[in-house]
Amino acid sequence: MLNLNHAAPPFSGITAYQKGEFKKISLSDYKGQWLILFFYPRDFTFVCPTEIKAFSAQEPEFKKFNASILAASTDSEWSHKAWFERDLPEVNFPILADTSHSLSKAYDVFNEEDGSANRGLFIVDPDQMVRYALISAGSVGRSVMETLRVLEALQTGELCPAEWKIGEKTLGKA
C-alpha cells in the first residue's frame, strides 16, 4: 500500500526507452533529487500524448527545481520506441516499460480489468519519500502546471494555501 510521507516503492532494473535507446532504470538513480513519476494507460492513444508533450515542454522548468521526470505504462519498450519515434520525438525523459506490472501494482495504479496503468502521478522527494499522489480518470489529462506548482510548494517546506504560486506569501511553518 502506498502511503504519503513514507518511502516510495522501490524498483530496479526496469527497461526504459529514451531517445532511441533502451536503458535500465532504478528508483535509486534519482536519490538526491525530486522525481515526478507519472503513469499513463497506453501508447498510441489520444489523451496520453497531450500529457507527455506538456511534461516535455515544461521539463526545463522542472529541472530548475532539481526535479527529473519519469513516465511509465504497461506497454513494452518496443511499443514505446515505435510510438515515441513516430509521434513524440521531442520527449527527452525516460519511459518505463512496466510489462511485469510490478511497478504499477506497487504504486496502486494497476487496472486489473485491462492490464493497463491508471493515470497516476507521484512526486518523490530527494530522500525518496512520496510527498504527493494523484490518481485520476483515464479520460481526463492532468495539469502539468499544477504539478509544477505543487513541486514548488513542497519545496518551500511551509504551509501553502490553495492557488499559491511561487513568490507569494505562505502560511508559515507547519
N, C-alpha and C positions, 0 to 999 in steps of 0.2 A: 504494500500500500504506500502510495506516495504521500508524503507529509511536508507541508511548508515548514521552513526553518529547520529542516533535517537534511541529512546527506542525500545528494542526488543519487538515484540508482546508477551504480557503476556499469560501464560497458567497456569492452576492449576488443580490438581486432575486427571491428565491423568494416566491411568493404564499402568504400565511398567512391563516387565518381566526382572528379574535379578537373575542369578544363582539359578534357581529353585523356585523362589518366585515371587509373584506379589506385587507391591507397587504403591502408588500414588506419582506422581512427579509433581512439580510446578517449574516454572522458578525461583521463589524466593528462592528455595533450593540452587541455585547457586550464589546468591548475594555475592559479595566479592571475587569471583574467576573468572577466564576465563572459558568460556564454548565453546566447539566445538560441535555444533549441526548439525548432518547430517541426511538427508533423503535418503532413498533408496526405489526403486519401490516395490519389493515383496520378501517375504520369498520363500525359495526353488527355487532359480534362479541360474544363472551362474556367472554374474559379481558381484552381491551384496556380496556374501561371501568372495570374494577376497579383497574387500574394508574393510569389517568388520574385517576379520582376520588381515589385515595390521594395522588398527587402534588399535586392541587389542595388537598386537606385540609392538607397539610404545607407548602404554598407560603410561609406566613408564617415558618416555621422556616428554610427555605432563604434567605429574604430577610435574616434575622438574620446570615447568613454571607456576605452580598454575592453571593448566587447567584440567577440567573434560571433559569426552566425553559422549555424549548422542546421541543415534541413534533413528530414527523413521521411521515407514512405516504405511500404512493404514491397514495392516493386524492385526488380533486380537492378544491379549496376548496369547491365546491358540495356535495359529499358531506359534508365536514366541517361546513358550515353546517347542513345538514339534520339531521345526527346530533346535533351539539352543542346546537342549539336545542331539539331534541325530548328528548334523554336526558341531556345533560351541561351544563345552563345555569350551573352553579356554577363551571365552569372559566374562569379568567381569563387563563391564559398562551396564547401563540400556537401554532397547529397548522399546520405547514408542509404544503403540497401538493406533494409531490415527484413530479409527474406525468411529468417527463422522466427520472426515475430517476437523475439525475446525483448527487444528494446521497446516496442510499442506496448507490450504487456507490462514491462517494468514501470513505464510511465502512465499506465492506466488509460491508454487511448486505443487499444486494440478493439476492432469491430469484429466480433465473433461471427456475425452473420455473413459478411462478405470477404473477410480476411484482409481488409484494408486498415489503415490507421485513421482514427477520427482526427479532426482538425484540433491539434493541441499545441500550446506554446508554453515554454518554461524559461524563466530567467534564473540562471545558476550563478552564484557569486564566486569570487576568486578562491574561496575555501571549499567550493563545490557543494554548497548548501542551496537547496531550492528556495528561492525567495519570492517567486511569483509563478502562478499556474493559471492557464485559461484553456478551457475545452469548449468548443463552440460547434454549432450545427454545420454540417458539411456544405450546406448551400450558401453560407454567408462568409465572405472573406474577412480576415482580420485587419485591423488598423495598424499599420506599421508605425505610424506617427505616435499612436497611443503606446505601443511597445517601447519606443524610444523615450517617451515622456515618463513611463514607469521606471525604466532603467535609470534615468536621470534622478528621479525622485528617490529611488532606493539608495543611490549613491550619496545622497545628502546625509543619510543616517538620521534624518529628522522626520517628524510627522508632516505630511504634505496633504493639503485639502484637495477636494475634487477640483479638477480642471487646473491644478497647479502647473506652472511652467517654470523652466529654469530661469533663475534671476528673480523670481517672485519670492515674497516672504513665506517662510514655512510656519508651522505652528509650534516650532521648538522641538526639543528632545523629548523622547517618549518617557 
